[in-house]
Amino acid sequence: MQHPIAQEAIRSYTQVDVHSDAAYASSHRLIQMLLDNVLNKIAAAKGYMLRGTVPDKCENISRAVAIVEGLRLCLDTQAGGDIARNLEDLYDYVERRLVQANMKNDPALLDEVASLLGEIKAGWTAIGDQVANVHTMPAHSSPSDVPVVG
């Protein structure tokens, strides 16, 4: 078991590291970081739920809801069209399921939303890989040479 001062130092260092990453991250990377963070909050909430640690469970679910709400508010439904509207609906569903998981103390609901968000994260990562490939293509290549993952 770590000493409380050591735990706080580690937590502070982690926050500085996250803030440093966020300060220099692309928009794409920021979304990846938010998805990582929400999945971590859901996993932590599930652990606290299974141990019966209600205050920590509630805090982590509340933070997860706030992150999902932030993701939803970042959507540009005008430019993003149907994809953005579908994501908006999905984020709304995830928020409602997180609240239900908290109220019912149901870890299966947390698993459900973690799975949904995990799929979004995987898709987002694939998009990032394509973007990275476009930026590192030889001069004679064009973006249309990059295969579309779908």
N, C-alpha and C positions, 0 to 999 in steps of 0.2 A: 504494500500500500504506500502510495506516495504522500509525502508531507504536503499539507494544504498550500504552503508558500511555493513549493515546487510546481504543484498543479497550476497555480495562478500564473507563474512565470511561463510555463509551457503554453497555457491558453493565450497569454499576451503575445508571446512570440508567434504563435500561429496566426493571430489576428493581424499582426504587422505583416507577416508573409502574405496573407490573403489580400490585405489592402495594397501591398506592393504589386502583386499580380494584377489586381483589378485596375490599378492606375495606368498600367501599360498594355492592358489587354484590348484586343479588337472586340467589336460588338459580338462577333461569333463566339469568341472565347468567353466573354462575360456570360452569355447564355449557357455555355457549357458549365461554367462555374456555378451558376444558379441551379442548374439541374443536378450537378454533383451535390451541392449543399442541401437541396430539398430531399434527395434520396438518403443522405446521411441523417437528416432530421427524422425522416420516417423510420429508418432503421433504429435510431436511438429511441424513438417513441415506442416502437414495438418492444424493445428490450425493457424499457421502464414499465410498459404495460404488463409484460409477462412477470416481472418482479413485483408488481403491485405498488410501484412508486408513482403515485398519482400526480403530484405536483410537477415532476420532471417530464412525465408523459404529456401532460397538458401543455407545458411550455414548448416542448419539441413539436407537438402537433400544431400549436398556434404559430410557431415560426415557419413550419412547412406551409401552412395555409397562406401566410403573408408572402412567402416566396412565390407560391403559385399565383397569387393575386398579382404580384409584380410582373411575372411572366405574361399573364393575361393582359395586363395594362400596356405592356410593350408592343403588343401586336398591332400592326397597321392593316386593318381590315380592308382599307381602300386599295393599297398597293399589293397586299397579300392575297386578295380575292378569297376563293373558296378554302384554300389551305389555311389561311389565317382565321377565317370564320369557324372552320372545323376545330382548329386548335383552341379557339376561344370557348367553344362548347365543351371540349374535352377538359380544359382547365377548370371551367365552372363545375363540371361533374366531379373532378378530382377534389376540389374544395369541399363540395357537399359530402363526399364520401369520407374525407378526413374528419369532418365535424361528426359524422355518424359514427366513425370508428372511435372517436373520443367519447361520445355519449354512451355507446353500447359496450365500450371496452372490448372491441372486436379486432384481434390481430389479423384476421383474414381480410378485413377491409383495407388494412394498411398494406398487406401483401398485394392486393388488387391494384391499388394506386401506384405502388412501387413498380409493379410490372408495366403498367401503362406509361409511367414516366420513364422507365428504363428503355422502352421502345422508342420514345421520342428522343431520348438521349443518344441512342444508337443511330438513329436517322440523322440527328444533328452532327454527330461525329463523322458519319459518312460524308455529309455535305462539306464538312471542314477538310476532310481528306481530299475531296475534289478541288476545293478552293486552293489548298496548298499545292496540288499538282498543277493547277493552272498557273500559279505564280512561279513555279520552278520549271516550266516547260521550256524546251529549247526555242530559240528565236524563230525557227522555221515552222513551229507548231502553232496551232490556233486553238482557242477554247473549245471549238466544236469537235476537236480530236479527243477530248476527254470523255470517257464513257459515262453515261448517265446511270446512276444507281437508283433503282426504284422498286 
